[in-house]
């Protein structure tokens, strides 16, 4: 079961597609739950590489952007403590992944608090990366919020 959520044109005239997958046949990766799925398609429409990223629970890929050097930033959410990031904050965390232009993982970071964060959009503004999402945590590792547990916007700049 695969779900494509976003696609963008790449510098070489191809496409980069992000979503999530329950497949165990991608890249030899099998985590036992949904994983972020990234697929690079060349300008002729042929898949150049595919990658599944995640841990033992559920990861979702929502958006992707290409950087000036050809690398990619993928954003989504993770519910796994074994997701490849150095820290897991709680229930569901915002997930940020940097891949090189061949699909190799440079780094993975999570951001979150005591409840749920979802990163749904990413922009590259001349090298300044903006990530937008939602949170309903009352505390996180970056700031404190209201105690009402309603979802709020959350924007990060890299």
FIFI-678760 format. One record per residue: residue in three letters; x, y, z of N, C-alpha, C in turn. Coordinates in pm, whole numbers, padded with zeros to 5 digits, always signed. Example, Ala and Ser with C-alpha at 12.3 -4.5 7.8 and 13.67 -1.06 7.14 Angstrom:
BEGIN
ALA+01319-00569+00780+01230-00450+00780+01320-00330+00780
SER+01285-00225+00708+01367-00106+00714+01290+00003+00787
//
This chain:
BEGIN
UNK+00084-00117+00000+00000+00000+00000+00089+00124+00000
UNK+00083+00204-00105+00163+00324-00120+00071+00445-00139
UNK+00116+00559-00088+00039+00682-00100+00132+00796-00135
UNK+00116+00856-00252+00192+00973-00292+00123+01098-00240
UNK+00199+01187-00177+00139+01308-00118+00186+01436-00185
UNK+00308+01438-00238+00361+01562-00298+00464+01526-00403
UNK+00474+01611-00506+00581+01594-00604+00625+01730-00652
UNK+00752+01737-00688+00812+01862-00736+00904+01831-00853
UNK+00915+01929-00943+01015+01918-01048+01153+01932-00987
UNK+01250+01860-01046+01388+01866-00999+01473+01946-01098
UNK+01593+01981-01057+01682+02063-01139+01718+01996-01271
UNK+01714+01863-01277+01749+01790-01399+01629+01764-01489
UNK+01514+01823-01458+01394+01805-01540+01311+01685-01502
UNK+01349+01614-01399+01272+01500-01350+01174+01540-01241
UNK+01136+01443-01160+01044+01464-01049+01099+01399-00923
UNK+01064+01455-00809+01086+01391-00680+00948+01378-00617
UNK+00915+01258-00572+00783+01228-00517+00800+01179-00374
UNK+00713+01225-00285+00718+01181-00145+00578+01139-00101
UNK+00575+01043-00013+00450+00994+00046+00485+00892+00152
UNK+00404+00787+00160+00437+00680+00254+00399+00546+00195
UNK+00460+00443+00251+00442+00308+00200+00435+00207+00314
UNK+00363+00101+00290+00359-00012+00382+00435-00130+00323
UNK+00494-00108+00206+00564-00213+00134+00694-00252+00204
UNK+00729-00378+00194+00858-00425+00245+00956-00450+00130
UNK+00919-00410+00010+00999-00440-00108+01082-00322-00158
UNK+01087-00212-00084+01159-00094-00130+01293-00086-00059
UNK+01400-00089-00137+01533-00064-00080+01571-00167+00026
UNK+01503-00283+00028+01531-00385+00128+01491-00345+00268
UNK+01413-00237+00281+01374-00182+00411+01242-00244+00456
UNK+01240-00293+00577+01117-00348+00634+01112-00313+00781
UNK+01025-00218+00816+01022-00171+00954+00900-00221+01031
UNK+00802-00275+00964+00684-00324+01034+00570-00225+01039
UNK+00582-00109+00981+00476-00009+00978+00492+00077+00855
UNK+00411+00181+00847+00426+00275+00736+00559+00346+00746
UNK+00622+00373+00633+00748+00445+00624+00733+00561+00527
UNK+00816+00664+00545+00827+00768+00445+00880+00704+00318
UNK+00822+00739+00203+00862+00686+00074+00903+00802-00015
UNK+01023+00793-00073+01073+00895-00164+01115+00826-00293
UNK+01073+00883-00406+01106+00827-00537+01154+00939-00629
UNK+01272+00919-00689+01327+01013-00786+01304+00956-00925
UNK+01236+01033-01009+01205+00993-01146+01282+01085-01240
UNK+01350+01028-01337+01427+01107-01434+01339+01176-01535
UNK+01399+01258-01617+01324+01338-01717+01256+01251-01822
UNK+01300+01125-01837+01237+01034-01933+01124+00953-01870
UNK+01100+00973-01739+00992+00902-01671+01033+00772-01605
UNK+01162+00740-01607+01212+00616-01548+01258+00644-01405
UNK+01219+00556-01313+01260+00570-01174+01412+00556-01162
UNK+01477+00653-01097+01622+00649-01077+01658+00586-00942
UNK+01578+00615-00840+01598+00551-00710+01471+00565-00627
UNK+01457+00475-00530+01346+00475-00434+01404+00452-00296
UNK+01341+00513-00197+01391+00498-00061+01274+00496+00037
UNK+01281+00403+00133+01187+00397+00245+01264+00430+00371
UNK+01206+00518+00455+01274+00566+00576+01176+00557+00692
UNK+01219+00492+00801+01131+00488+00917+01171+00385+01018
UNK+01088+00376+01122+01111+00285+01232+00999+00184+01244
UNK+00977+00135+01365+00885+00026+01388+00738+00062+01394
UNK+00705+00191+01401+00564+00228+01409+00521+00292+01278
UNK+00484+00418+01276+00432+00479+01153+00504+00610+01123
UNK+00555+00621+01001+00610+00746+00950+00531+00786+00827
UNK+00513+00916+00811+00442+00970+00695+00528+01078+00630
UNK+00532+01076+00498+00601+01180+00422+00499+01273+00361
UNK+00514+01405+00384+00414+01500+00335+00465+01594+00227
UNK+00593+01630+00230+00641+01726+00130+00792+01711+00112
UNK+00840+01764+00001+00983+01755-00033+01021+01879-00112
UNK+01146+01923-00097+01198+02034-00175+01344+02005-00208
UNK+01386+02051-00325+01526+02035-00364+01604+02161-00328
UNK+01726+02142-00279+01814+02252-00242+01901+02290-00361
UNK+01967+02402-00352+02052+02450-00461+02165+02355-00497
UNK+02215+02278-00400+02324+02184-00426+02275+02049-00479
UNK+02144+02036-00501+02087+01912-00554+02034+01817-00449
UNK+02065+01842-00321+02013+01759-00212+01863+01788-00191
UNK+01799+01706-00107+01656+01719-00082+01628+01728+00068
UNK+01524+01804+00104+01469+01805+00239+01329+01746+00230
UNK+01305+01642+00309+01175+01575+00316+01118+01601+00454
UNK+00989+01633+00461+00924+01655+00591+00804+01563+00606
UNK+00773+01531+00732+00659+01445+00761+00640+01429+00909
UNK+00603+01309+00949+00581+01279+01091+00630+01139+01121
UNK+00664+01117+01249+00709+00986+01293+00647+00953+01428
UNK+00608+00829+01443+00559+00779+01571+00650+00674+01630
UNK+00772+00665+01578+00866+00560+01618+00983+00617+01695
UNK+01026+00547+01796+01147+00587+01868+01273+00535+01799
UNK+01257+00440+01707+01371+00384+01633+01370+00433+01487
UNK+01345+00563+01468+01323+00620+01335+01449+00671+01267
UNK+01565+00653+01328+01691+00699+01269+01735+00835+01320
UNK+01651+00905+01394+01686+01035+01450+01746+01016+01589
UNK+01825+01114+01632+01888+01100+01764+01793+01116+01882
UNK+01673+01171+01860+01581+01198+01971+01438+01171+01929
UNK+01357+01116+02019+01213+01102+01998+01146+01166+02118
UNK+01058+01263+02093+01004+01347+02200+00872+01298+02257
UNK+00791+01229+02178+00661+01186+02231+00573+01130+02124
UNK+00449+01114+02154+00345+01053+02072+00377+01051+01922
UNK+00376+01166+01855+00413+01179+01714+00499+01304+01702
UNK+00613+01294+01634+00704+01408+01618+00709+01453+01473
UNK+00741+01582+01453+00773+01630+01320+00904+01567+01276
UNK+00914+01533+01149+01025+01455+01094+01088+01536+00981
UNK+01219+01558+00985+01292+01628+00880+01409+01541+00839
UNK+01418+01514+00708+01519+01423+00655+01594+01495+00543
UNK+01726+01488+00544+01805+01542+00433+01865+01425+00357
UNK+01837+01422+00226+01891+01320+00136+01980+01387+00033
UNK+02082+01313-00014+02159+01368-00125+02089+01337-00256
UNK+02147+01381-00367+02077+01365-00495+02074+01221-00546
UNK+02140+01129-00476+02129+00987-00512+02042+00910-00411
UNK+01984+00982-00314+01893+00918-00218+01957+00874-00088
UNK+02087+00895-00072+02153+00858+00054+02114+00957+00164
UNK+02093+00905+00284+02053+00989+00397+02172+01065+00454
UNK+02162+01198+00458+02264+01282+00524+02238+01288+00673
UNK+02112+01320+00710+02074+01327+00851+01922+01322+00865
UNK+01879+01290+00986+01737+01286+01022+01724+01359+01156
UNK+01623+01447+01165+01595+01519+01289+01446+01509+01321
UNK+01415+01506+01449+01277+01512+01494+01259+01635+01581
UNK+01137+01687+01583+01100+01802+01665+00964+01772+01725
UNK+00952+01795+01856+00823+01764+01915+00813+01796+02061
UNK+00701+01756+02114+00670+01778+02255+00599+01659+02313
UNK+00512+01686+02407+00447+01578+02480+00327+01518+02406
UNK+00282+01577+02296+00171+01520+02220+00211+01498+02074
UNK+00149+01569+01980+00170+01536+01838+00211+01656+01754
UNK+00309+01633+01666+00353+01732+01568+00354+01667+01431
UNK+00310+01743+01332+00308+01698+01193+00367+01808+01107
UNK+00475+01780+01033+00531+01876+00940+00473+01845+00802
UNK+00402+01942+00745+00325+01916+00623+00376+01989+00500
UNK+00462+02091+00518+00505+02169+00403+00648+02218+00424
UNK+00725+02226+00315+00862+02276+00321+00889+02365+00199
UNK+00958+02476+00223+00995+02569+00117+01145+02597+00123
UNK+01204+02620+00006+01343+02663-00003+01343+02804-00061
UNK+01378+02902+00020+01384+03041-00023+01530+03083-00025
UNK+01598+03058-00139+01739+03094-00157+01828+03039-00046
UNK+01805+02914-00010+01887+02848+00092+01829+02854+00231
UNK+01729+02938+00254+01661+02941+00383+01545+02842+00375
UNK+01549+02740+00461+01447+02635+00458+01341+02667+00562
UNK+01215+02670+00519+01101+02693+00608+01015+02568+00610
UNK+00982+02522+00731+00899+02404+00750+00775+02447+00826
UNK+00657+02411+00775+00530+02444+00840+00459+02316+00881
UNK+00395+02323+00996+00321+02208+01044+00228+02247+01157
UNK+00187+02146+01231+00096+02167+01343+00148+02097+01467
UNK+00105+02149+01582+00137+02087+01709+00018+02101+01804
UNK-00001+02002+01888-00096+02016+01998-00029+01988+02132
UNK+00104+01990+02132+00179+01971+02256+00170+02096+02343
UNK+00172+02075+02472+00174+02188+02565+00317+02224+02602
UNK+00411+02133+02582+00553+02162+02600+00630+02091+02490
UNK+00743+02147+02455+00833+02083+02359+00973+02127+02392
UNK+01068+02084+02313+01207+02117+02343+01247+02256+02291
UNK+01156+02329+02228+01188+02461+02176+01113+02574+02247
UNK+00992+02549+02295+00911+02656+02354+00799+02596+02438
UNK+00724+02684+02504+00604+02641+02578+00482+02700+02511
UNK+00371+02630+02519+00247+02673+02455+00133+02673+02555
UNK+00016+02704+02504-00104+02703+02587-00129+02564+02643
UNK-00211+02556+02741-00241+02428+02805-00372+02368+02756
UNK-00422+02412+02642-00555+02369+02597-00553+02253+02499
UNK-00437+02212+02452-00423+02097+02361-00495+02112+02228
UNK-00521+02233+02184-00572+02255+02049-00454+02261+01954
UNK-00477+02231+01830-00367+02237+01734-00333+02381+01700
UNK-00204+02409+01697-00150+02539+01658-00056+02519+01540
UNK-00038+02628+01463+00063+02629+01359+00201+02624+01422
UNK+00294+02563+01350+00433+02563+01395+00521+02581+01274
UNK+00603+02685+01274+00693+02713+01162+00836+02715+01213
UNK+00922+02642+01144+01065+02638+01180+01146+02687+01061
UNK+01257+02751+01090+01349+02797+00987+01485+02730+01008
UNK+01541+02679+00899+01674+02619+00903+01771+02705+00826
//
